[in-house]
């Protein structure tokens, strides 16, 4: 597992496209910081924070899905995976190594760009609140983590990079862009009492939503979700909330890893 | 003989007893003995008793004076006219529903430097007029009102610090009162006016309450230069709630970081002028309210600036909106581009409150842009201002720690990067 982890990390950081990500994050983050610095206030959830979060939600999941799925689809395409199969390698350690390596690489480039953008912002005379910066940072890192895993899972299903791309984009489009529209459409057909439990279920079914909701809550905005979620928000805000988050991460990992493993095992046998 | 002696002894004892008990209740007896207009100085110490004052005297604590009682009666009862109470700490430790620290009726009383600790009511004014309460503090346990007015007029409340009560200052059927420079926090409602007219709320600070201030069925209230902030911890929280009230003048206030800055429900003919409405989730929300006016306000950093449902006849003009696109062709300080606020999200969540979870979800913004609400539902500012009407000062935080943060991020990731690149 550690070998896969290390080789994945080494391979990723040596790719030329990796440096283009550095350029992309610096450009995006610097612009967002510039936007924030022109806003009148620094703390709390404001319209600027909303915009920053939305840009992050648009761009990070898309790229992470594509990177994750490509990292496996690439090895499928060029035959490296078959080569690896000749070694006595446990599938799970392959997947975990892939996730670990990719996550480390992406977290490195994101953190580096974040630091650089922050420095650029500070040089240009902007002021920030460190609490706000850290919330946005951890929000982004969590997004990177969850959507890389989803991407890797997609990679385990597909056999070519074209498939990987199309499936990644459609997952992104469904989970990010069309999610409320789809839910409103579907829930409109169902009896009214079903809406509340299904909405709560949907909240946990979409990692982007749960990350966004907990981010809003971390900036003291839990009340905007209204009476219907008062108990949920209070519960997640309490010390027990952390247990729910841990359970959620464990559950998410178990499901995705199990699924990817089964897919790869099935492919091995073919 | 022995029995006679014993009786004599008992008699002597009984003569002594009242003297002893009189010594313990000196406060009330001192008050009873004092002539009208006298000043009674209370020596430092704790007094476990209730006091009734029904003539014009001044009661002043020297040093730390604590009056304490857990009984059904108020610790201090003030009646008649012209009573002055100064520098006293009052504690009511009873937990019955009507328990009150200070009960006031009559007129022209002055309460100054009073420190109240209560489990229910702090000060109750019942048919009390022209009373002044100032420079005092009330701390409760969120189960009774700090100051409670019933049919009391022309009273003044100044520089009070009220924490952890039900309603900070509650007025019912009480007119022409002035509330100035009070600080109310961590309570249910900061100031709460019911059926009370012609009151003035000026330069108060109401923060971290469920609702900063509610005006209900009250007329001609003046709300000026107050600060309503961080009233955002409840799903029904708002800075100022104007409900069924009319002719309210809301000027020069700051509404910062509330769930809803100003909520106007079924209210008519109110005027919002030159307020700063900043960093709220929703700046101004109208519900079934018409004929209100909002001018010269500055809307900055609100997630939603303004929203209106069934409220199309409000005049919302000449405000500054940071979210508006602004072009001033003829140089009159007004933008030629009309600013509209779409209540799409509100209408969506009014039908199914569960959809509030989509607040600011990326997909909902997309949806909102695609499905525009009909023109008659929009809130329109036909002449948005080009410049803010109020100064918005920007908070500063030390850039040193931010530089460190930036350096740590760069160094940590860079060293990991070098490590990752290295061949074994």
Interface residues (C-beta under 8 A of the other chain):
Chain A: X6 X9 X10 X12 X13 X14 X39 X40 X41 X42 X43 X44 X45 X46 X47 X48 X50 X53 X54 X57 X58 X104 X105 X107 X108 X109 X111 X112 X114 X115 X116 X118 X119 X122 X127 X128 X129 X130 X133 X134 X176 X177 X178 X179 X180 X181 X183 X184 X187 X192 X195 X196 X199 X203 X209 X212 X213 X216 X220 X221 X223 X224 X225 X226 X227 X228 X229 X230
Chain B: X230 X232 X233 X234 X235 X236 X237 X257 X259 X278 X279 X281 X300 X301 X302 X303 X322 X323 X348 X349 X352 X353 X354 X355 X356 X357 X358 X359 X360 X361 X362 X363 X364 X365 X366 X367 X392 X394 X395 X396 X397 X399 X401 X402 X403 X405 X406 X407 X408 X409 X410 X412 X413 X414 X416 X417 X420 X421 X422 X423 X424
